[in-house]
Amino acid sequence: MDPERARELLARERERVERALVSQGELEGSDELSEADADPADVATELPDTDLEAGLVEQFKDELESIERAEKRLGDGTYGLSIESGEAIPDGRLEAVPWAERTADEQERWERGG
């Protein structure tokens, strides 16, 4: 993949993730009632949303770390090569997941723990 295209894709994804993290931060800092002042039933119904938000924040942080590693690989000249095998990652995969660290097959094996 052309390095300029890679920079463009990574910058776009960084902006998306950072915007999402800021948005989640604003939700957490809103002027809602404290749990001590809130009705227990209301707090109980909000727990799944809080868990979901925490999960999303964690996902966005993981993506941001992956983007940072991809930007480092771009600077090192190793962007687009699998960190596992050194094999070229297809451009189509990098277009879809610009921070991809492995080929699709390698990623599938890694996610399964193999």
C-alpha positions in Angstrom: 0.0 0.0 0.0 1.2 3.5 -0.8 2.5 5.1 2.4 0.5 8.3 1.7 -2.7 6.3 1.5 -1.8 4.5 4.7 -1.2 7.8 6.5 -4.6 9.1 5.2 -6.4 5.9 6.4 -4.7 5.9 9.8 -5.4 9.6 10.3 -9.0 9.1 9.5 -9.3 6.2 11.9 -7.4 8.1 14.7 -9.8 11.0 14.3 -12.8 8.7 14.5 -11.6 6.9 17.6 -10.5 10.1 19.4 -13.9 11.6 18.6 -15.6 8.6 20.0 -13.5 8.6 23.2 -14.2 12.3 23.7 -17.9 11.6 23.3 -17.8 8.8 25.8 -16.0 11.1 28.2 -18.7 13.7 27.9 -21.3 11.2 28.7 -19.5 10.2 31.8 -19.1 13.8 33.0 -22.7 14.8 32.6 -24.7 16.4 35.4 -26.7 13.3 36.3 -27.7 12.5 39.8 -25.2 10.7 41.9 -26.0 7.1 42.7 -26.6 8.1 46.3 -29.4 10.5 45.2 -30.9 8.3 42.5 -33.7 5.8 42.8 -32.2 2.2 43.1 -34.5 1.0 40.3 -33.2 3.7 38.0 -29.6 2.9 38.8 -30.2 -0.8 38.2 -31.6 -0.1 34.7 -28.6 2.1 33.9 -26.0 -0.6 34.8 -26.2 -2.4 31.4 -25.6 1.0 29.6 -22.7 1.7 31.9 -21.2 -1.7 31.2 -21.8 -1.2 27.4 -20.1 2.3 27.6 -17.2 0.8 29.5 -16.8 -1.9 26.9 -16.9 0.6 24.1 -14.3 2.8 25.8 -12.1 -0.2 26.2 -12.6 -1.1 22.5 -11.8 2.5 21.4 -8.6 2.6 23.6 -7.5 -0.8 22.1 -8.1 0.6 18.6 -6.2 3.7 19.4 -3.2 1.7 20.6 -3.3 -0.4 17.5 -3.4 2.7 15.3 -0.4 4.1 17.2 1.5 0.8 16.6 0.6 1.0 12.9 1.8 4.6 12.7 5.1 3.4 14.2 5.4 0.6 11.7 4.7 3.1 8.9 7.6 5.3 10.2 9.8 2.2 10.4 9.0 1.0 6.9 7.3 -2.2 8.1 3.7 -1.1 7.7 1.7 -3.6 5.6 3.8 -6.6 6.8 2.5 -9.1 9.3 4.1 -8.8 12.7 3.9 -12.6 12.9 5.3 -13.9 9.6 6.5 -10.8 7.8 4.1 -11.7 5.0 2.5 -8.8 3.1 -1.0 -7.9 4.3 -3.3 -7.5 1.3 -4.2 -3.9 0.5 -7.9 -4.8 0.7 -7.5 -5.8 4.3 -5.5 -2.6 5.1 -8.2 -0.5 3.5 -10.8 -2.2 5.8 -8.6 -2.3 8.9 -5.7 0.1 8.4 -4.2 -0.9 11.8 -4.1 -4.6 10.8 -1.0 -6.3 12.3 -1.5 -9.8 10.7 -3.0 -11.3 7.6 -6.6 -12.4 7.9 -5.7 -16.1 8.4 -3.0 -15.3 11.0 -5.4 -13.0 12.8 -8.1 -15.7 12.9 -5.6 -18.2 14.4 -4.3 -15.6 16.9 -7.9 -14.8 18.1 -8.6 -18.5 18.5 -5.5 -18.8 20.7 -3.5 -20.8 18.2 
